[in-house]
Amino acid sequence: MNICQSERKMAAQSLHNDFDSIVIGAGIQGSYTAYHLSKNYKTLLIDQFTLPHSRGSSHGKTRIIRKAYYKAYYTQMMTECYQLWNQLEAEANVELFRQTGLLVLGTEENSEFQTMKSTLIQNKVPTESLTSEEFSRKFPAVNLPKEVSAILDKTAGILYADRALKTVQDLFRRFGGTIRDGEKVVDVQPGSLVTVTTTTGTYRAKNLVITAGPWTNKLLNLVGLQLPLKTLRIVVCYWKEKVPGTYGISKGFPCFLRISRNSNQHHFYGLPSNEYPGLMKVCYHSGSDADPDERDIIFQQPSQDVNFLSDFLSKEFPGLDPKPAIVEYCMYTTTPDQDFILDHHPEHSNIIIGAGFSGHGFKLAPVVGKVLCELSMGKKPSYDLSPFKIHRFRLNLKSSL
């Protein structure tokens, strides 16, 4: 091969590896960001694992979708999220959502319960308040303590998570996007063109979006930044119905969110039996600190979280066997205030970060992806992002050179 031919080949290869945008992390947030970008820009989506995988936070068959939040900005974002999830269903001709309603259970003196109820009413979300008598009549298989009140978010339901993630990625490809899975990022060089090096190749783009979930800080270390993120290993438990169908989706049983009376204890949440016949998914909204690269280590002792769940279910859901039938695992990446991070890198404006979704981000992915797309393209965000700015934390910056 002569010099001219070699130069032309190198130029062609460089062009092939040049993009308008690169997104690192193909969970639901990164995939939805790439989906939005690919409609107008040449976009590359990178993931360190072969897709699909169950190593991060976006796998599993189901998630709750709801407008019931005690922070109103999430409730307001959810209005468009529902529209965008419906749009995705229409584009792919696939069912991604099933409306079941969501029972929000808590005591009247609990400030979070009261704020959540007020947020639903103020945002005109279709709701129903249930007296203890009405609740007992409608849901006889739940032993609701007398001091606990119930409000039903009628708009809520179930998202089919694995199916949703695959659908977003399929449409991303349909719009011309490129996926490189099984490629771990080993270097990121900031600049007017960001250079990303993986175990397989080198790519360049005008902007980079980092949505690496539990691996966010490991990746941000390459660009001189550490955020106050904690990674938690969550147990996802399925409990056998003593009488099949007692809490079944086919019987009209809704999802639920049980707000803890104890400020030191996290919430419980559950979905009606559906994905595994005869088994109800009920989880504890917290977990133990874990390195995401060690999340599959099997611990010999029963998790304290499983004990919390067993005790709770024995008292309030007596129709379930108090020993879990299936235990799976997931990762949360949490911030100190449980709010997301959606912002530019403090020193590199063409590097955008989406992180810290704190175990409640899946349902909001359509709008999160839209906002991250807007930030990367220098457009005015569709929402007030002040609750999600990096500067609300004390930063740990170091030279990335």
N, C-alpha and C positions, 0 to 999 in steps of 0.2 A: 504494500500500500504506500503510495507516495504521500508527500507532506500535505498537499492540497486535499487529498481524499481523507487523510487522518483528521485534518482541521475541520472539514465538513462534517465528519462523523461525530467529532466532539461537540461541534456547535449544535447538531441535531439532538444529541443526547442531552445537552444542557437545556435546549428548548423543551424537550420532553419532560424534564424535571423541574421546569419553572412554572409557577402557578400564581394566580392572583392571591389566593388564600390557602393556608394550611391549617388544619384543625388536628390537634393531638388529643386522642382519647375518643373512642367510638362508643361510649355509653349513650344514654338517651339524650343528654345535654349536647354532647359533641356531635352526635348524628343529626339532631334537629338543627343545630347551627350550620352544619355542612349542607343540609337539605335547603335551608333558606339561601345560603350563599350560592349554591350551584345553579339557582334559577337565573343568575346574572353574571356569575364569575367562575373562572376556571379554578376548581377547588380540589384539594387533596385531603383525605381523611386517613389518619394513621392510628393504628392500635398495636400495642406490643404483643397481644395474644391473637391466635387464630380465631376468627369469628365463626359462629357465636361462641361465647364463653361465659362462665359463671364466676369469674374472679372478682368482679367489682360490685357495683351497686344497682345495675339496671337489669339483671336477669330475674328469672322467676315468672310465673304465669300471670300473677295479678298484682294490682296496686289499687288503693282507694283514690277516687277522684271526688273532690268536694269543694264547696265554697265556704264551708264552715271554718273560719280562722278567727283568731282574736286580734290579729294585725290586719287592718282593713286593706292595706295595699295588696296583700295576697288575694283577698276576696275579689278586689277590683281587677287584678290581672287574670283571675280565673274566668271572667266573662269571655275574654278573647280566647283563652285556652280552649274552652268548650267549642267555640267556633272553629278553631284551627284543628282540633281533633276530628270534628265532623268533616272538615275539608279534606283531611288526610284519608278518612274512611271513603269519601266520595272519589278521590283521586285513585285509590288502590282497589276500590270495590271490595272492601273487607270490613267485617265488624270488629271494632276495637274497644267499644264501650257498651256497658249494660247498666241501665239505671236501676238502682235498688233502693236509693235513699240511704241516709246516714243518721243513726241515732247518736246524738251528743248527750252524754250522761254526766251530770255533776251536781254538786250541792249549790243551793242558791247563794250561799255566802262566799263561794269560790269566785274570786275576781276574774279568773280566766274564763270560767263558764259564763259569767255575766257579760263579759266583754264580747265573747264569741256570739252569744245570743243577740246582743245589741248590734253587732256588725252585720249579722244576717238580716235583721229587721231593717236597719238603716239602708242597706243595699238592696232591699226589696227582693231578697231571695225567698222563693216559696218555702214556707216552713209550717210546721205544726207543733204546737206545745201539747204535751200529754200529761194529764193528771196521773197520779199513781194508780187510780182505779182504771183509767183508760189504758194505761200501759200494761197492767196485769191482764186485762181482757184481751189486748191485742197481741201481747208477747208472753203467754203464760209460762213458757219454758225459761224465763229469766227471773231470778229472784232479786228484784231491784230494792235496795234498802229504802226505807220510808223517807229518809232525809235527802234522797237523790232525785233530782228532777230530770226530765227528758225533753229534748227538742229534736225534731226530725228535719234535716236538710233534705228536702224532696228532690233536689237536682242531682244529688250525689249518686255514686255507683262504683262500678268496677272497671278499671282499664285492664285489658289483656296485654300485659307488659312485654313478654317475649315477642308476641305477634306485632305489637306496636313498634318495637325497636327494629325488627326485621323489615317492616313496612317502610319506615323512614329511610333505612339504608338502601332498600330496593329502589325507592323513588329517587334518592340521591344519585344512584347510578343511572337511572333512566334520564335524569336531567343532565347527564354528562360528567358527573363526579367520578373521581378515582379513589378507590380504597386500597391502602397498603396495610394488610394485617400481618401479624407475626413479625413485625419489625419494631424492635425496641429503640427508642430515641436515646442516643448516647452523647449528643452534643447539640447545642443551639447557639448560634452566633448572631447577636442582634446587629441591626444596621438598617439602611434604607431598604435593602432586601434582607430578610431574615433567612439564614441558612440553617437547615435542620438536617442532621446526620443521624441515620439509623444504622442498625446492624447490617443492613442490606444496601442502602444507597444514600445519596445526598440530594436534598431538594431545596429550592429557594422560592420565596414568595414575598409579595409586598407587605403582607401582614400575617401574623400567627395568632391563632386562638388556642389557648390551653384549657382543656376540660378533662383533666386526667384523674378525676375522682380521688381515691385514696392515695394515688401516686403523685398528687399535685406538688407537694413540697419537694419530693425527690426530683421532679422535673424542674421546678422553679430554682432549685439549687444551681442549675446550669446557667441561669440568668440573674444570679445575684440577689435572690429574694427568698425570704421565708415568711410564711403567714401563720397566724395562730390557729392552725387546723389540728384537730384530733381525729384519729381514725379509730372507729369502734367496730368490733366483731359482734354482729347481731345474730341471735338465734331466731330462726323463723320456724314456728311450731304449728303442727297440724294435730287436732284432737278429735278422737273418734266419738261420733254421736252414739249414745246408748240405744236410741231408737233412730234409725236412718231417716233423714229428712226433717228432723226436729228443728234444725237451724238452717234449712236448705234454701237455696236461691229459688228453687221451683215452688217453694211454699210461701214466697214473698218475704223471707227474712232479710232485713237490711244489713249493711255494714254498721259498725258501731265504733265510737271513740269514748272511752271511759276516762274522764279527767280525774286524776288522783286527788284525794283529800289531803294527802300528806305532801308538803312542798319538797320533801327529800326523796319522794318517789316519782317515777315517770309514769306516763299514761299507758293504758292498755288499749289495743285496737284489734278489731276482728272483721273478717269477711265471711259471708255465709258459705256453707259447704257447696262446692262447685267444681273446683279444679281437680280435687281428689274426691270421688264419690264417698259420702258418708263421713268426710273429715272437714272440720271447720278450722280455718286459719285464724289463730289468735296469737298476738305477739306483744312483747314489752318494748316500749319505744326508747330503748337504750341498750347498752352492751358494755363489753370490757375493752380496754385499750388493746390495740393489736397492730402489728406491722402488717400491711397488706400482702407482703410477700410470704407471710407465715400464717395466713388466715385459715388454711386448711389443716393445720395441726389439730389433731383430735385430743381434747382434754379428757383425762380419766375421771375427774370429779364432775358431778352434775353441776350445771351452771346455776348460780344463784338466781338468775333471771327466770329460769325454768321453774324454780321453786316459787318465785313470786307469782308466776302465771298459774301454777297448779293450785295455789292457795286461793287466788282470786276466782278461778273457775269453779272450784269446789263450793264457794259461797254463792256466786251469782249466776253461774251457768251449770246447774246440777245435771243437765242432760248430756254433759260431755264427760268422757273418761278423764280423770285428772292427771293421767300419765300420757305424755305426748306420743302419738303413733309415729310421727315423722319429725325429725329435726334437721333443718337445713341452715345454711349460713349466708349472710349478706354483710356488706360493709357500709357503715355510715361515715361520712367525712363532715365533722361538725365544726361550727364556729362558736365562740364564747356566747354570742347572743342568738344563735340558731338562725340567723339571717344569712342569705347568700352573699357571695362576693361576685360582683359583676362590674369589672372595671379595667382600665388600662394599667399596665405595668408602670410603676411610679417614675421610671427612668427611660422607658422605651414605649412610646405612644402607639407603635404598630404591633405591640404584643398585648393581647387581650386575655383576661383571666376570668373563667367561670368556675367557681369552686364553693365548697362548704354548703352543700345542699341539705345537710343535716337530717337526712331521712324523710324529707317531705318535698323533694324537688321533682319527682317523676311527672306528676300531673301538670306541673308548670313548664315543662320542657318546650312546648311550642312557642311560648312567649319568651322564655329564656333564650332559646335559639335565635329568635327574631331580634332581640335586644343585642345579643353578642354579635350578630351579623351587622347591625346598625353601628355599633361601636367600632368594629373592625373597618368599616367603610367610611368612617368619619361623619356619619349622619347623626342628626339629633335623635336621641333615643325616644321611643314611643311612650316611655314611662319615666316618672321621677325615680332616678337611681340613687338618690342620696342615702337610703337605708342600706345600700349594697356597696358603698365605696370602701376602698381599702384603707383610707386614711382614718377611719374610725378606730383602727387598731394601732398599737405601737409597732412600727415596722422593724424588721430585722433585715437591713440592706447591707450588701457587700459588693465589692467590685466584681463584675461579671467578665472582666477582661483578663 
